[in-house]
Each structure stands twice: as C-alpha cells, then as structure tokens.
Amino acid sequence: MIIQVCVNVNTMKKPLNERFQQLAGIKPLSELEDSPTDKLLAISLTDEERDYAGDVLMKMHKKLNPTLDIEKSREILDFTVATLQEFY
C-alpha cells in the first residue's frame, strides 16, 4: 500500500510551538497589533521618570480606589487623561 502525503514546506519550517498555536487558532506575535505596553515602552521617559510616575500613580490609585474596582480604575484614568488634556 502506498500513501501519498502532501506537506506544506512553509509549515514544516515553523517551530513546533508555532504550528500548535496555528492549529489552536492563536495568532503569532508578529501578527498582533501593538499592545498598550508596546506603546508605553515607546514613550521617551528616563528610567527615573518612569519610576517616579509609577510611584505617584500607584499612591494616587491606592488612595482613591483601595478595593481595586476595575470600573473605578477606568474612571480615574479617564479623569486623569481629561485633566491632562486641559493643560495643553
């Protein structure tokens, strides 16, 4: 008995984990759009400025939203952005 097998050469060149992800319907990182984290990393702040901004935001957030309610967090961020936009 002879069995013919058709193999896609491009598929075979991919690492095994990428082939499993493709079978599972998971998009490879190269196909994903820029994430918010990528956009944050593109901002030209020094490490010291990032640390300071992170500390201030964390302190403000803990004081205004100690229960870590996600909806309240969104409201805080929306308010912060709107307030900063008024400066410009």
FENUR-V538353 format. One record per residue. N is the residue number from 0. RES is the residue in three letters. PHI is phi in whole degrees, -180 to 180 (999 if undefined). PSI is psi in whole degrees, 0 to 359 (999 if undefined). OMEGA is omega in whole degrees, 0 to 359 (999 if undefined). Layout:
BEGIN
N | RES | PHI | PSI | OMEGA
N | RES | PHI | PSI | OMEGA
END
This chain:
BEGIN
0 | MET | 999 | 132 | 179
1 | ILE | -111 | 130 | 179
2 | ILE | -116 | 127 | 176
3 | GLN | -91 | 135 | 178
4 | VAL | -121 | 126 | 177
5 | CYS | -101 | 119 | 183
6 | VAL | -118 | 131 | 175
7 | ASN | -80 | 114 | 184
8 | VAL | -61 | 321 | 180
9 | ASN | -63 | 324 | 179
10 | THR | -68 | 320 | 182
11 | MET | -68 | 335 | 181
12 | LYS | -78 | 343 | 181
13 | LYS | -75 | 147 | 174
14 | PRO | -61 | 155 | 184
15 | LEU | -58 | 318 | 181
16 | ASN | -64 | 326 | 177
17 | GLU | -69 | 324 | 179
18 | ARG | -68 | 320 | 177
19 | PHE | -64 | 318 | 178
20 | GLN | -62 | 320 | 179
21 | GLN | -64 | 316 | 178
22 | LEU | -63 | 326 | 180
23 | ALA | -82 | 354 | 180
24 | GLY | 84 | 18 | 179
25 | ILE | -91 | 127 | 180
26 | LYS | -74 | 141 | 175
27 | PRO | -68 | 156 | 182
28 | LEU | -57 | 327 | 182
29 | SER | -66 | 338 | 180
30 | GLU | -93 | 348 | 181
31 | LEU | -77 | 149 | 176
32 | GLU | -73 | 166 | 177
33 | ASP | -59 | 131 | 178
34 | SER | -85 | 164 | 176
35 | PRO | -57 | 326 | 179
36 | THR | -65 | 319 | 177
37 | ASP | -60 | 319 | 180
38 | LYS | -66 | 322 | 178
39 | LEU | -65 | 321 | 181
40 | LEU | -68 | 337 | 180
41 | ALA | -79 | 345 | 179
42 | ILE | -70 | 137 | 186
43 | SER | -91 | 66 | 174
44 | LEU | -101 | 147 | 174
45 | THR | -74 | 166 | 178
46 | ASP | -60 | 320 | 180
47 | GLU | -64 | 318 | 179
48 | GLU | -65 | 320 | 178
49 | ARG | -63 | 315 | 180
50 | ASP | -60 | 314 | 181
51 | TYR | -63 | 312 | 180
52 | ALA | -61 | 318 | 178
53 | GLY | -63 | 318 | 179
54 | ASP | -63 | 315 | 181
55 | VAL | -65 | 315 | 179
56 | LEU | -63 | 319 | 180
57 | MET | -65 | 317 | 180
58 | LYS | -63 | 315 | 179
59 | MET | -63 | 316 | 183
60 | HIS | -65 | 317 | 180
61 | LYS | -64 | 324 | 181
62 | LYS | -74 | 320 | 183
63 | LEU | -85 | 336 | 186
64 | ASN | -143 | 65 | 184
65 | PRO | -66 | 339 | 181
66 | THR | -88 | 357 | 179
67 | LEU | 58 | 41 | 175
68 | ASP | -70 | 124 | 186
69 | ILE | -64 | 321 | 180
70 | GLU | -65 | 319 | 178
71 | LYS | -66 | 324 | 177
72 | SER | -61 | 318 | 178
73 | ARG | -63 | 318 | 179
74 | GLU | -63 | 319 | 179
75 | ILE | -62 | 314 | 180
76 | LEU | -66 | 318 | 178
77 | ASP | -62 | 317 | 179
78 | PHE | -63 | 317 | 180
79 | THR | -62 | 314 | 180
80 | VAL | -63 | 315 | 180
81 | ALA | -62 | 319 | 180
82 | THR | -65 | 317 | 179
83 | LEU | -66 | 324 | 179
84 | GLN | -65 | 331 | 177
85 | GLU | -67 | 334 | 180
86 | PHE | -67 | 335 | 186
87 | TYR | -105 | 999 | 999
END
